Amino acid sequence: MTLTPLVYWAQRHEDIYLRVELTDAQNIDVRVQENALQFRAQGHGAKGQNEYEFSLEFVLPVKPEVSHKSTQRQVNITVRKEQHGWWERLTKQERKPVFLAPDFDRWLDESDAEMEIREKEEKRNRLKASRHKEDQFVSLKTVFLFTYNLVQFLGFSWIFVNMTVRLLIFGQDSLYDTFHSISDVMFFCQILAAVEVLNAAFGVVRTGVVPTLIQVFGRNFILFIIFGSLEEMHNRPVVFFVFYLWSAIEIFRYPFYMLGCFNTEWKTLTWLRYTLWIPLYPLGVLAEAVAVIQSIPIFDESKLFSIPLPKAIGTSISFSYVLYMYLLLMFLGLFINFQHLYKQRKRRFRTKKRKAN
């Protein structure tokens, strides 16, 4: 005698849903032939542990592809309708099979199903709109970052090439007029570099705020306070070395970021970006320290930026004390940034090795 399990059904405009009450079902065979669904499986049903089967001839055409998913308590079957629409009944025969019942957990009237379709469509439209806005934001961000890095690359390239050419033409004499010939472009590039701090702070780029702030603040302190405010420093050779080391790092860093805007990589440039800083960054900090040390006697003599004290004491605190503290902070910043850059390098090349393997 053939045993039939309890079967519950529901529909949508596109699909038929069948839920077969069969626990721990095994050897499941589900197929659609000649517009009829054939089911056979072993499991624990209304008549205990047995083999169960049933057949349903649909009232309207369905697609031959059928999907099913078995859980511990039931077998869920999905059949696709040949044409979208709402069926008045499930089977071709008007009299409903005794084992078949509505699945009230999933049951919807036609109007409710249409409302569900509209809600899904609205949800899809909202998702498309949000993705479109996100794509627009990504595009604007890409254009912004590419433009920023391009401007900085052009600025530092001009500085580096100009200084190199002047060194080759004028030799040692070019060391003494670096500030007068280069400072305007360097001021522009370093003021613009404040954008990098904002990018890190607002999550436009994924990088640490503290290391970025240390580098930008440190360079601008040297440029504006040590070089910019002291005319006596303008003709010092240390200006040449500071500017040259800064630009030598940046002419590789910014094009690397430009390519990164389009998820593109040039292996040689990547290696230079993550390697050249190892000798150049400490040399740059050393040149900055020399500039600070050379400026201390000038600040003592000129009393520039000195902190006045009450008349009863009758003196002022020289700005040189701030510079001594700055020297200590400078080497602390060197340690923090060196550690940060080393971790970046290690992570970058470790990731590339994993991809290669």
Disulfide bonds with the S-S distance in Angstrom:
none
